[in-house]
Amino acid sequence: VYTNRFQLYEQDQIYFDQGLNTFFIDEDLNGDADYEFRNPEFNFLQFRSNLVLRWEYKPGSEFFVVWTQSTTNFGDLEKKLLPSLTEDLFGDSFDNIFLVKFTHRFFRT
């Protein structure tokens, strides 16, 4: 039942054009591409970090400081993991967000 779920192509049925970054498929082997699709490989890199400091200066009253840092990039598929992280991800600029929150409880119950 599930024997025809995918098709394995022979070497003469599939061609990859690096300049176009596209695969061409010739199913009927007539020399003309029957269809094409772009190379599905990618290397998506993302780093997110949060630092939260909380101080309860009296019962029910708190002071928060939050720092969030993030960066996103697409890496080079030819690089190994460590060079890709250091050059493509951490070599890029970061987005920094700072948040300060202050709560105070005025009445005790």
C-alpha positions, 0 to 999 in steps of 0.5 A: 500500500505504501510502496509508492510514497516517493520516487528515487531518481537516477543520476540522469533524471536529476540535475542541480544548477548551482548558479540558480540554486535549483534542481531540475527533474527529467522524469521521462528522460527526453532531455527537457526538464519536466519540473524544477524546485529550489534547493530546500537546504538552509541554515537558520540561526537564532539566539535568545537570552533573558536575564531577570533580576527580582527583588522583593524589598518588602512583602508584596512589593517587588522590583524587576529588571529584565534584559533580553538579547536576541539575534537572527541570521541565515548561516552558510551551509558550507561552514561547520557549526562553531565558525557558523555560530561565531561569524554568522550569528554572533558576528551580527548585531544584537537586539537589546531590550531592557524592562524595569517593573516596580510594584508596591503594596500600599495596604496590608490585609 
